[in-house]
């Protein structure tokens, strides 16, 4: 153990607590958004700041006290930059939000609070992590409960202000906070709202510029199609099962040949076998293979000398497809978890790539087609059945997650 003089910092995200008691969708989406923002703060916390740990919706950091003014000024600049990057990210996430749950509708209401205190900390090593303890560590945590009425602020104790310099003079409000550790003289800085970031209005920007936007969509798609896998008879706003296969002009014997569970959870939009022949010995990739109906048909067509790989991102569908392949005794087919935008196959592997009703669910369609082209052999074929629109889709419709997930 050792004791060091440090500047202690906690960056805390506020605004989502009330959604923790909301319905499941808001709870899950709020945690995905918070994770994205916490990751942003951690990435922003470069030297001389060191992250100690994540504490719920907060990041606990420290920096060694610096004698040089340039080092003190760097810490001050980093603290102000936290507010700037946080605001830009929440504006971006809100602009591209596709969901109308309480969490997604209120991303812009998330705010950042930063508290800073200087003093002594006892360092102990637990594995690869530093653990900080002592009265001053307790004090900086107490500062999160304060009298500042604003929801976005920087609150620094008198001792912290002596160890910080900012790139420009800040308008600070003198305050005093009383705790069980004693009264503390503090200064509060309230960041100006500033002008909203307008970059997200540029037409050239992708529909899903952030990781969390894609993951929220994928989460909802998995949730929807897990129900198709687990309760296929429930009834959905799209057709499923053997009746759908008949509607799409599949040869009738396939519904009797393929194991019934895979047939029951079939949810395609067309018949990829109607546009080209699958030959004995072919290597076939099924993108968005679901419960395995099309993959198992392809496995019968390619025979023991061929290979079929189905790729899907929904574990419940993969489980059902693998069970059906085992029941059918088809060793030439396997199912892999993955995304259409990053297929888990080598270049030039497939003679034929099939896909049925999956590409419309993918947020980055150009990436999907690039991946299909990558894994396709020269002279190979794409046999795709999917939804086609005959007129432009409105921006409002593009940002409605319920229209994407079905």
C-alpha positions as CSV (number, residue, x, y, z in Angstrom):
1,X,0.0,0.0,0.0
2,X,1.1,3.6,-0.6
3,X,-0.4,7.0,-0.1
4,X,-0.3,9.6,-2.9
5,X,-1.5,13.2,-3.4
6,X,-4.2,13.1,-6.1
7,X,-7.0,14.9,-7.9
8,X,-10.1,12.7,-7.5
9,X,-12.8,12.9,-10.2
10,X,-16.2,11.3,-10.7
11,X,-18.1,11.8,-13.9
12,X,-21.7,10.8,-13.3
13,X,-24.5,10.3,-15.9
14,X,-27.9,11.4,-14.7
15,X,-31.4,11.2,-16.1
16,X,-32.3,7.6,-16.5
17,X,-33.1,6.5,-13.0
18,X,-36.8,6.8,-13.5
19,X,-36.7,4.4,-16.4
20,X,-35.3,1.6,-14.3
21,X,-38.8,0.9,-13.1
22,X,-40.3,1.2,-16.5
23,X,-41.1,-1.8,-18.8
24,X,-38.5,-4.2,-20.0
25,X,-37.8,-2.5,-23.3
26,X,-37.0,0.9,-21.7
27,X,-34.8,-0.9,-19.1
28,X,-32.7,-2.7,-21.6
29,X,-32.4,0.2,-24.0
30,X,-31.4,2.6,-21.2
31,X,-28.6,0.2,-20.2
32,X,-27.4,0.0,-23.8
33,X,-27.3,3.8,-24.1
34,X,-25.6,4.2,-20.7
35,X,-23.0,1.6,-21.7
36,X,-22.2,3.6,-24.9
37,X,-21.8,6.8,-23.0
38,X,-19.7,5.2,-20.3
39,X,-17.4,3.8,-22.9
40,X,-17.1,7.3,-24.4
41,X,-16.1,8.8,-21.1
42,X,-13.5,6.0,-20.5
43,X,-12.0,6.5,-23.9
44,X,-11.9,10.3,-23.3
45,X,-10.0,9.8,-20.0
46,X,-6.5,9.7,-21.3
47,X,-3.3,10.6,-19.4
48,X,-2.8,12.2,-16.9
49,X,-6.3,10.8,-15.9
50,X,-6.5,7.2,-14.9
51,X,-9.8,5.3,-14.6
52,X,-10.2,3.5,-11.2
53,X,-13.5,1.8,-11.9
54,X,-17.0,2.1,-13.2
55,X,-19.6,2.8,-10.4
56,X,-23.1,2.2,-11.8
57,X,-23.7,5.1,-14.2
58,X,-20.4,6.9,-13.2
59,X,-16.7,6.8,-13.9
60,X,-14.3,7.2,-11.0
61,X,-10.9,8.6,-12.0
62,X,-7.8,10.2,-10.5
63,X,-4.7,12.1,-11.6
64,X,-1.5,12.6,-9.7
65,X,-1.1,16.2,-8.5
66,X,1.0,18.2,-10.9
67,X,3.4,20.9,-10.1
68,X,3.7,22.2,-13.6
69,X,1.0,24.6,-14.8
70,X,0.8,22.8,-18.2
71,X,-0.2,19.6,-16.6
72,X,-2.8,21.2,-14.3
73,X,-4.2,23.0,-17.4
74,X,-4.4,19.6,-19.3
75,X,-6.6,18.1,-16.6
76,X,-8.9,21.2,-16.7
77,X,-9.2,21.0,-20.4
78,X,-10.1,17.3,-20.2
79,X,-12.8,18.0,-17.7
80,X,-14.4,20.6,-20.0
81,X,-14.0,18.2,-23.0
82,X,-16.0,15.6,-21.2
83,X,-19.0,17.9,-21.4
84,X,-18.5,18.6,-25.1
85,X,-18.1,15.0,-26.2
86,X,-21.0,13.8,-24.0
87,X,-23.3,16.4,-25.5
88,X,-22.3,15.6,-29.0
89,X,-22.9,11.9,-28.4
90,X,-26.3,12.3,-26.8
91,X,-27.4,14.6,-29.6
92,X,-26.2,12.1,-32.2
93,X,-28.0,9.2,-30.4
94,X,-31.2,11.2,-30.1
95,X,-31.1,12.2,-33.8
96,X,-30.8,8.5,-34.9
97,X,-33.1,7.0,-32.3
98,X,-35.5,4.6,-33.9
99,X,-37.5,3.6,-30.8
100,X,-40.3,5.3,-29.0
101,X,-39.8,3.8,-25.6
102,X,-39.3,6.3,-22.7
103,X,-35.5,5.6,-22.6
104,X,-34.9,6.2,-26.3
105,X,-37.2,9.2,-26.5
106,X,-35.3,10.9,-23.7
107,X,-31.7,10.4,-24.6
108,X,-31.2,14.2,-25.0
109,X,-32.3,14.6,-21.4
110,X,-29.2,12.8,-20.1
111,X,-26.8,15.1,-18.5
112,X,-23.2,14.9,-17.1
113,X,-22.2,15.9,-13.6
114,X,-18.6,16.0,-12.6
115,X,-17.3,16.4,-9.1
116,X,-13.6,17.0,-8.2
117,X,-11.7,17.0,-5.0
118,X,-8.0,17.0,-4.1
119,X,-6.4,15.2,-1.2
120,X,-4.7,11.9,-0.3
121,X,-5.6,8.4,-1.4
122,X,-4.4,5.1,-0.2
123,X,-3.5,2.8,-3.1
124,X,-3.8,-0.9,-2.8
125,X,-3.4,-3.4,-5.7
126,X,-6.0,-6.1,-6.3
127,X,-5.0,-8.1,-9.3
128,X,-4.3,-5.7,-12.1
129,X,-6.5,-3.0,-10.6
130,X,-5.8,-0.1,-8.2
131,X,-8.1,0.4,-5.3
132,X,-8.3,3.9,-3.8
133,X,-9.4,4.5,-0.2
134,X,-9.3,7.1,2.5
135,X,-11.2,10.1,3.8
136,X,-10.7,12.1,0.6
137,X,-12.0,9.3,-1.6
138,X,-15.1,9.2,0.7
139,X,-15.4,13.0,0.3
140,X,-15.4,13.1,-3.5
141,X,-18.2,10.5,-3.5
142,X,-20.2,12.6,-0.9
143,X,-20.0,15.5,-3.4
144,X,-22.5,13.8,-5.7
145,X,-25.1,14.7,-3.1
146,X,-25.0,18.4,-3.2
147,X,-27.1,21.6,-3.3
148,X,-26.4,22.5,-6.9
149,X,-29.8,22.9,-8.6
150,X,-28.6,22.3,-12.1
151,X,-28.6,18.9,-13.8
152,X,-25.3,19.5,-15.6
153,X,-22.3,21.0,-13.7
154,X,-18.8,20.8,-12.6
155,X,-18.4,21.0,-8.8
156,X,-14.9,21.3,-7.4
157,X,-13.7,21.7,-3.8
158,X,-11.4,24.6,-2.8
159,X,-8.5,22.1,-2.7
160,X,-9.3,20.8,-6.2
161,X,-9.4,24.4,-7.6
162,X,-5.8,24.9,-6.4
163,X,-4.7,21.9,-8.4
164,X,-6.6,22.8,-11.6
165,X,-6.2,25.3,-14.4
166,X,-8.6,25.8,-17.3
167,X,-7.9,26.9,-20.9
168,X,-10.0,30.0,-20.3
169,X,-11.5,31.7,-17.2
170,X,-14.7,30.1,-16.1
171,X,-17.7,31.7,-14.4
172,X,-17.7,29.9,-11.1
173,X,-20.4,30.1,-8.4
174,X,-19.1,29.9,-4.9
175,X,-21.0,27.3,-2.8
176,X,-20.6,25.4,0.4
177,X,-21.5,21.8,1.1
178,X,-21.9,20.2,4.6
179,X,-21.3,16.5,5.1
180,X,-20.4,14.2,7.9
181,X,-16.8,14.6,6.9
182,X,-17.1,18.4,7.5
183,X,-18.1,21.5,5.6
184,X,-16.5,22.0,2.2
185,X,-16.0,25.2,0.3
186,X,-16.8,24.5,-3.3
187,X,-17.2,26.2,-6.7
188,X,-19.8,25.2,-9.3
189,X,-19.4,25.7,-13.1
190,X,-22.5,25.4,-15.2
191,X,-21.6,24.6,-18.9
192,X,-23.5,26.8,-21.3
193,X,-26.0,25.0,-23.4
194,X,-24.3,26.1,-26.6
195,X,-25.6,25.5,-30.1
196,X,-26.8,22.0,-31.0
197,X,-24.4,19.9,-33.0
198,X,-25.7,19.9,-36.6
199,X,-23.5,17.2,-38.2
200,X,-26.2,14.5,-37.9
201,X,-28.3,16.4,-40.5
202,X,-25.8,15.8,-43.2
203,X,-27.4,13.4,-45.8
204,X,-24.2,11.5,-46.4
205,X,-24.0,10.3,-42.8
206,X,-25.0,6.6,-42.3
207,X,-28.3,5.7,-40.8
208,X,-26.6,4.0,-37.8
209,X,-23.4,6.0,-37.1
210,X,-23.2,4.6,-33.5
211,X,-22.7,1.2,-32.1
212,X,-25.7,1.5,-29.7
213,X,-28.1,2.4,-32.5
214,X,-27.3,-0.9,-34.3
215,X,-27.3,-2.9,-31.1
216,X,-30.7,-1.6,-30.0
217,X,-32.1,-2.6,-33.4
218,X,-30.4,-6.0,-33.3
219,X,-31.7,-6.6,-29.7
220,X,-35.3,-6.0,-30.8
221,X,-34.9,-8.2,-33.9
222,X,-33.5,-11.0,-31.8
223,X,-36.4,-10.5,-29.3
224,X,-39.0,-10.7,-32.1
225,X,-37.5,-13.8,-33.8
226,X,-36.8,-15.6,-30.5
227,X,-40.6,-15.6,-30.1
228,X,-40.9,-17.0,-33.7
229,X,-38.5,-19.7,-32.7
230,X,-40.0,-20.5,-29.2
231,X,-43.7,-19.9,-29.8
232,X,-44.3,-20.2,-33.6
233,X,-48.0,-20.7,-33.1
234,X,-48.5,-17.4,-31.3
235,X,-49.4,-15.4,-34.4
236,X,-47.4,-12.5,-35.8
237,X,-48.0,-9.6,-38.2
238,X,-46.2,-11.7,-40.8
239,X,-46.9,-15.2,-42.1
240,X,-45.0,-18.2,-40.8
241,X,-44.7,-22.0,-41.1
242,X,-45.8,-24.5,-43.7
243,X,-48.7,-22.4,-44.8
244,X,-46.2,-19.6,-45.7
245,X,-44.1,-22.1,-47.6
246,X,-47.1,-23.1,-49.7
247,X,-47.9,-19.4,-50.4
248,X,-44.3,-19.0,-51.6
249,X,-44.5,-22.0,-54.0
250,X,-42.0,-24.2,-52.3
251,X,-42.3,-27.8,-53.5
252,X,-44.8,-29.5,-51.2
253,X,-42.6,-32.4,-50.2
254,X,-40.1,-30.1,-48.4
255,X,-42.6,-29.4,-45.6
256,X,-42.8,-33.2,-45.0
257,X,-39.0,-33.8,-45.4
258,X,-37.7,-31.0,-43.2
259,X,-38.2,-31.6,-39.4
260,X,-41.5,-30.0,-38.3
261,X,-40.0,-27.5,-35.7
262,X,-37.9,-25.9,-38.5
263,X,-40.9,-25.7,-40.7
264,X,-43.1,-24.2,-38.0
265,X,-40.6,-21.3,-37.4
266,X,-40.0,-20.5,-41.1
267,X,-40.6,-16.8,-41.7
268,X,-39.3,-16.0,-45.2
269,X,-40.5,-13.5,-47.7
270,X,-40.0,-15.5,-50.9
271,X,-38.4,-18.6,-52.4
272,X,-34.7,-18.3,-53.2
273,X,-34.7,-21.8,-54.9
274,X,-37.0,-20.5,-57.6
275,X,-34.3,-18.3,-59.1
276,X,-31.5,-20.8,-59.6
277,X,-30.4,-24.4,-59.3
278,X,-28.5,-25.7,-56.3
279,X,-26.2,-28.5,-57.6
280,X,-24.7,-31.6,-55.9
281,X,-21.4,-30.7,-54.3
282,X,-22.0,-27.0,-54.1
283,X,-21.0,-24.8,-51.2
284,X,-24.0,-22.8,-50.1
285,X,-24.2,-19.9,-47.6
286,X,-27.6,-19.0,-46.1
287,X,-27.5,-15.4,-44.8
288,X,-30.1,-15.0,-42.0
289,X,-30.8,-18.7,-41.8
290,X,-33.4,-18.5,-39.0
291,X,-34.7,-22.0,-37.9
292,X,-32.9,-23.6,-40.8
293,X,-35.7,-24.4,-43.3
294,X,-33.9,-23.1,-46.4
295,X,-30.5,-24.3,-45.2
296,X,-31.8,-27.8,-44.7
297,X,-33.4,-27.8,-48.1
298,X,-30.0,-26.7,-49.5
299,X,-28.3,-29.5,-47.6
300,X,-30.5,-32.1,-49.3
301,X,-29.8,-30.6,-52.7
302,X,-26.0,-30.4,-52.3
303,X,-25.8,-33.9,-50.9
304,X,-23.0,-35.4,-48.7
305,X,-20.3,-34.0,-51.0
306,X,-21.5,-30.4,-50.6
307,X,-21.4,-28.0,-47.7
308,X,-24.1,-25.6,-46.3
309,X,-23.5,-22.9,-43.7
310,X,-26.3,-21.0,-42.2
311,X,-25.5,-17.7,-40.4
312,X,-27.9,-16.0,-38.0
313,X,-27.6,-13.7,-35.0
314,X,-30.5,-15.1,-32.9
315,X,-29.4,-17.8,-30.5
316,X,-33.0,-19.3,-30.2
317,X,-33.1,-19.7,-34.0
318,X,-29.6,-21.2,-34.1
319,X,-30.5,-23.7,-31.4
320,X,-33.6,-24.8,-33.3
321,X,-31.8,-25.1,-36.6
322,X,-29.0,-27.2,-35.1
323,X,-31.5,-29.5,-33.5
324,X,-33.3,-29.9,-36.8
325,X,-30.1,-30.7,-38.7
326,X,-29.3,-33.4,-36.1
327,X,-32.8,-34.8,-36.3
328,X,-32.5,-34.9,-40.1
329,X,-29.1,-36.6,-40.0
330,X,-27.6,-33.9,-42.3
331,X,-23.9,-33.7,-41.5
332,X,-23.1,-31.4,-44.4
333,X,-24.8,-28.4,-42.8
334,X,-23.7,-26.3,-39.9
335,X,-25.1,-23.1,-38.3
336,X,-22.9,-20.2,-37.1
337,X,-23.7,-17.2,-35.0
338,X,-22.8,-13.9,-36.8
339,X,-24.0,-10.9,-38.6
340,X,-24.7,-10.4,-42.3
341,X,-22.4,-7.4,-42.3
342,X,-19.4,-9.5,-41.1
343,X,-19.9,-13.1,-42.3
344,X,-17.8,-15.7,-40.5
345,X,-16.5,-17.3,-43.7
346,X,-13.4,-17.0,-45.8
347,X,-13.1,-15.3,-49.2
348,X,-14.4,-17.1,-52.3
349,X,-16.0,-20.0,-50.3
350,X,-19.5,-20.1,-51.6
351,X,-20.8,-21.3,-55.0
352,X,-24.2,-19.9,-54.1
353,X,-25.4,-17.4,-51.4
354,X,-29.0,-17.5,-50.5
355,X,-31.0,-15.2,-48.2
356,X,-34.7,-15.1,-47.5
357,X,-36.3,-12.1,-45.8
358,X,-33.1,-11.1,-43.8
359,X,-31.5,-8.2,-45.7
360,X,-34.4,-5.9,-45.0
361,X,-33.6,-6.3,-41.3
362,X,-30.0,-5.3,-41.7
363,X,-29.1,-1.7,-40.9
364,X,-26.1,-1.5,-43.3
365,X,-27.2,-3.0,-46.5
366,X,-24.1,-2.0,-48.6
367,X,-22.0,-3.8,-46.1
368,X,-24.2,-6.9,-46.4
369,X,-23.7,-7.0,-50.2
370,X,-20.0,-6.4,-49.9
371,X,-19.7,-9.4,-47.6
372,X,-21.8,-11.6,-49.9
373,X,-19.6,-10.6,-52.8
374,X,-16.5,-11.3,-50.7
375,X,-17.5,-14.9,-49.8
376,X,-18.8,-15.7,-53.2
377,X,-16.6,-17.6,-55.7
378,X,-15.9,-16.0,-59.1
379,X,-18.9,-16.8,-61.2
380,X,-21.0,-17.7,-58.1
381,X,-24.6,-16.7,-57.7
382,X,-26.8,-14.7,-55.3
383,X,-30.3,-16.1,-54.9
384,X,-32.1,-13.6,-52.7
385,X,-35.8,-13.4,-51.7
386,X,-36.6,-10.2,-49.8
387,X,-38.9,-7.2,-49.6
388,X,-38.7,-4.6,-52.4
389,X,-40.2,-1.1,-52.1
390,X,-41.4,0.7,-55.1
391,X,-41.2,4.2,-53.6
392,X,-38.9,6.1,-51.3
393,X,-39.2,5.4,-47.6
394,X,-39.8,8.4,-45.4
395,X,-37.2,9.4,-42.8
396,X,-39.9,8.9,-40.2
397,X,-40.6,5.3,-41.3
398,X,-36.8,4.6,-41.4
399,X,-36.6,5.6,-37.7
400,X,-39.5,3.5,-36.5
401,X,-38.0,0.4,-34.9
402,X,-41.3,-1.5,-35.0
403,X,-41.2,-1.3,-38.9
404,X,-37.7,-2.7,-38.9
405,X,-38.2,-5.7,-36.6
406,X,-40.9,-7.3,-38.6
